[in-house]
Amino acid sequence: MAEATHANPAPEGPSRRTLLRGAAVAGGALVTGAALGGTPARAEVEYDVVVVGAGAAGMTAALAAAKRGLRTVVVEKAPTFGGSAARSGAGIWIPNNEVILAAGVPDTPAKAAAYLARVVGGDVPVERQQAFLAAGPAMISFVMRNSPLLFRFMEGYSDYYPEFPGGMPNGRSIEPAQLDGRILGAELDRLNAPYIPSPAGMVVFSADYKWLTLALVNAKGAAVAAECLLRGTEAALRGEKPLTMGQALAAGLRAGLLSAGVPVWLNTPLTDLHLEGGRASGVVVSRNGAQTLVRAARGVIVGSGGFEHSAAMRAEFQRQPIGTSWTVGAKENTGAGIEAGERAGAALGLMDDAWWGPAIPLPDQPYFCLAERTLPGCIIVNGDGVRFVNEGAPYSDVVHVMYDRNTPADQHIPSWLIVDQQYRNRYLFKDVAPLLPLPASWYDSGAVHKAWTIEQLAQRIGVPAGALRGTVTRFNEFAATGKDLDFHRGDSAYDRYYTDPSVKPNPCLAPLWLPPFYAFKIVPGDLGTKGGMVTDGRARVLRADGSVIPGLYAAGNASAAVMGHSYAGSGSTLGPAMTFGYVAANHIADSM
Ligand SMILES: Cc1cc2nc3c(=O)[nH]c(=O)nc-3n(C[C@H](O)[C@H](O)[C@H](O)COP(=O)(O)OP(=O)(O)OC[C@H]3O[C@@H](n4cnc5c(N)ncnc54)[C@H](O)[C@@H]3O)c2cc1C
């Protein structure tokens, strides 16, 4: 935190001012600035609203602020815009939004409220839950009307706890429609890269992924693969640069900001918040090699993401073993906004948690497993060679169990995903087509092992051979009867989303019998952290005593998640991030 009287020297006189007005500060009023004799400049510019971070929360907030007539700037640490949002699958969980209602989803505010309350339990004040549910649909409508973004219903992608009151087995998540990247012009080059690009020539939606894994064994899978190719061909013929998923989301929001005249300053990290009389009245950023004060006459919205890439913060707040090599979040997300908020007096919450998911530590980057651990013909075992969880459970829950049970005597980190050749013959694994061999580098790195018997495989990964054999035998019996008596895999509609409908009697369960067998190392991966500044239903940052820090707002992974320790459905991070960005901007506008 930079207190005005200390870190902020008095502005230099007018004769020394460096005029910064121009494209880079379009829309902002120049207050003062100084650059003299090589001394690092402390330029001061003023906007109504300063937004930190050009990710999902930040860009939505900036768009909303600008559309309410507020002079707005976004400061972004990376040389690109989009953050983790651009890398993401861009599932967005917003109950009762106009897209799902038009698609006939039988959602109601009462169902959504009952469901969210049951999912998050007592960890999240009802006021915040209600604020999210009330503003979410308005946010989606706003984004559709003020940017080129449109959205599609992800039909069939079940809520993660569909059996809870108000849960939707057919889902209530949406994702962006296809967008032509040419709308961004040269700015498209500054879009953060996707986590895994779509295969060349294909246009793939998140909702297609489930079917693409089945393309070899399922008629709809094959049809969806053909449709993805067709979309790619059509877009190429039209000369388009087709974007989907997080690429479309980030590009669409950025296009909205371009139209609204909101500058996005890349390579401009926040280094501190600026407070005057206890009120957040700006941010200090590093810009063109100089510490620069950007004043915010009406408010600061921190949307600088989580701290997934801060080894120090992870070590301080999270359970061991932990590091920064298993996350798939954007590498710039090192928690600077959260730390600045804490220095300004913010209470922090949920710092021990993350948007966890079982991941394979592949040599180039960790691979966040979805379908791979739920398709029939696989199990996950611990260091004793024993199953310990429903492999098809929501990804966050699986990692919670890994941490809860991990002790030196009872190793659950790493765990091992065991599959047989039958499974490899049928399903896509990451981007490796069925039947094709896995890359040698995966074996070389120790992320995967292969053996011709279960006993040999056990030896390779250091688990008791008899125990692993016993586990496989018992699981194969469950596959035959269709009932997983130990962990109930396949009982929930959610378990049955990423699975193979042709497998009977339970589409989640198939025996492991055909050699060779494979073991993939499983570690606690994440999409980012979910702890940060504690906020209220208006996205205002709170102190530990519950009082508001005037002028300071936070949204997205810089704030403690409205999902608490849980995960309601696909899009439970982006939905609230965008919603609370929108809420913050509107609260600032309403407070004028
Ligand atoms: C591979 C992958 C798939 C995912 N799929 C989904 C999904 O389908 N649905 C879903 O809901 N979520 C998904 N997520 C998670 C989701 O993308 C994030 O939780 C979400 O983007 C968080 O939004 P945010 O605005 O808080 O952070 P981000 O989108 O990460 O944006 C934060 C921005 O702040 C910038 N920043 C950081 N520090 C500073 C600083 N000091 N100064 C200025 N700027 C700074 C960053 O560079 C970044 O651009 C996925 C994530 C990944 C990585």
The ligand as an SDF file (V2000), in Angstrom:
LIG
                    3D

 53 58  0  0  0  0  0  0  0  0999 V2000
   -6.9250  -24.3660  -18.9220 C   0  0  0  0  0  0  0  0  0  0  0  0
   -7.9720  -23.6790  -18.1170 C   0  0  0  0  0  0  0  0  0  0  0  0
   -9.3130  -24.0260  -18.3160 C   0  0  0  0  0  0  0  0  0  0  0  0
  -10.2990  -23.3930  -17.5580 C   0  0  0  0  0  0  0  0  0  0  0  0
  -11.6140  -23.6560  -17.8340 N   0  0  0  0  0  0  0  0  0  0  0  0
  -12.5650  -22.9780  -17.1660 C   0  0  0  0  0  0  0  0  0  0  0  0
  -13.9390  -23.1100  -17.5070 C   0  0  0  0  0  0  0  0  0  0  0  0
  -14.3100  -23.7850  -18.4800 O   0  0  0  0  0  0  0  0  0  0  0  0
  -14.8530  -22.4440  -16.7560 N   0  0  0  0  0  0  0  0  0  0  0  0
  -14.4850  -21.6590  -15.7110 C   0  0  0  0  0  0  0  0  0  0  0  0
  -15.3480  -21.0970  -15.0450 O   0  0  0  0  0  0  0  0  0  0  0  0
  -13.1890  -21.4760  -15.3950 N   0  0  0  0  0  0  0  0  0  0  0  0
  -12.2260  -22.0990  -16.1090 C   0  0  0  0  0  0  0  0  0  0  0  0
  -10.9250  -21.8690  -15.8200 N   0  0  0  0  0  0  0  0  0  0  0  0
  -10.5820  -20.9560  -14.7250 C   0  0  0  0  0  0  0  0  0  0  0  0
  -10.7790  -19.5130  -15.1510 C   0  0  0  0  0  0  0  0  0  0  0  0
  -10.1330  -19.2740  -16.3790 O   0  0  0  0  0  0  0  0  0  0  0  0
  -10.2100  -18.5650  -14.0940 C   0  0  0  0  0  0  0  0  0  0  0  0
  -10.6410  -18.9520  -12.8290 O   0  0  0  0  0  0  0  0  0  0  0  0
  -10.6760  -17.1490  -14.4150 C   0  0  0  0  0  0  0  0  0  0  0  0
  -10.0960  -16.7320  -15.6150 O   0  0  0  0  0  0  0  0  0  0  0  0
  -10.3660  -16.1990  -13.2930 C   0  0  0  0  0  0  0  0  0  0  0  0
  -10.6900  -14.9040  -13.7360 O   0  0  0  0  0  0  0  0  0  0  0  0
   -9.8440  -13.6610  -13.2140 P   0  0  0  0  0  0  0  0  0  0  0  0
  -10.2990  -12.4940  -13.9780 O   0  0  0  0  0  0  0  0  0  0  0  0
   -9.8770  -13.6310  -11.7460 O   0  0  0  0  0  0  0  0  0  0  0  0
   -8.3380  -14.0570  -13.5980 O   0  0  0  0  0  0  0  0  0  0  0  0
   -7.6380  -14.1200  -15.0230 P   0  0  0  0  0  0  0  0  0  0  0  0
   -8.6040  -14.4220  -16.0830 O   0  0  0  0  0  0  0  0  0  0  0  0
   -6.4550  -14.9990  -14.8710 O   0  0  0  0  0  0  0  0  0  0  0  0
   -7.1340  -12.6220  -15.2270 O   0  0  0  0  0  0  0  0  0  0  0  0
   -6.2280  -12.0350  -14.3270 C   0  0  0  0  0  0  0  0  0  0  0  0
   -5.3910  -11.0280  -15.0790 C   0  0  0  0  0  0  0  0  0  0  0  0
   -4.6790  -10.2180  -14.1570 O   0  0  0  0  0  0  0  0  0  0  0  0
   -3.3620  -10.0480  -14.6350 C   0  0  0  0  0  0  0  0  0  0  0  0
   -2.4760   -9.6990  -13.5260 N   0  0  0  0  0  0  0  0  0  0  0  0
   -1.9070  -10.5010  -12.6160 C   0  0  0  0  0  0  0  0  0  0  0  0
   -1.1600   -9.7910  -11.7720 N   0  0  0  0  0  0  0  0  0  0  0  0
   -1.2540   -8.5060  -12.1530 C   0  0  0  0  0  0  0  0  0  0  0  0
   -0.6820   -7.2870  -11.6850 C   0  0  0  0  0  0  0  0  0  0  0  0
    0.1680   -7.2490  -10.6400 N   0  0  0  0  0  0  0  0  0  0  0  0
   -0.9970   -6.1400  -12.3160 N   0  0  0  0  0  0  0  0  0  0  0  0
   -1.8400   -6.1500  -13.4030 C   0  0  0  0  0  0  0  0  0  0  0  0
   -2.3800   -7.2720  -13.8830 N   0  0  0  0  0  0  0  0  0  0  0  0
   -2.1070   -8.4350  -13.2680 C   0  0  0  0  0  0  0  0  0  0  0  0
   -3.0380  -11.3560  -15.2930 C   0  0  0  0  0  0  0  0  0  0  0  0
   -1.9580  -11.2550  -16.1930 O   0  0  0  0  0  0  0  0  0  0  0  0
   -4.3550  -11.6720  -15.9790 C   0  0  0  0  0  0  0  0  0  0  0  0
   -4.4120  -11.1410  -17.2720 O   0  0  0  0  0  0  0  0  0  0  0  0
   -9.9300  -22.4450  -16.5750 C   0  0  0  0  0  0  0  0  0  0  0  0
   -8.5980  -22.0910  -16.4060 C   0  0  0  0  0  0  0  0  0  0  0  0
   -7.6220  -22.6800  -17.1840 C   0  0  0  0  0  0  0  0  0  0  0  0
   -6.2130  -22.2410  -17.0080 C   0  0  0  0  0  0  0  0  0  0  0  0
  1  2  1  0
  2  3  1  0
  2 52  2  0
  3  4  2  0
  4  5  1  0
  4 50  1  0
  5  6  2  0
  6  7  1  0
  6 13  1  0
  7  8  2  0
  7  9  1  0
  9 10  1  0
 10 11  2  0
 10 12  1  0
 12 13  2  0
 13 14  1  0
 14 15  1  0
 14 50  1  0
 15 16  1  0
 16 17  1  0
 16 18  1  0
 18 19  1  0
 18 20  1  0
 20 21  1  0
 20 22  1  0
 22 23  1  0
 23 24  1  0
 24 25  2  0
 24 26  1  0
 24 27  1  0
 27 28  1  0
 28 29  2  0
 28 30  1  0
 28 31  1  0
 31 32  1  0
 32 33  1  0
 33 34  1  0
 33 48  1  0
 34 35  1  0
 35 36  1  0
 35 46  1  0
 36 37  1  0
 36 45  1  0
 37 38  2  0
 38 39  1  0
 39 40  1  0
 39 45  2  0
 40 41  1  0
 40 42  2  0
 42 43  1  0
 43 44  2  0
 44 45  1  0
 46 47  1  0
 46 48  1  0
 48 49  1  0
 50 51  2  0
 51 52  1  0
 52 53  1  0
M  END
$$$$
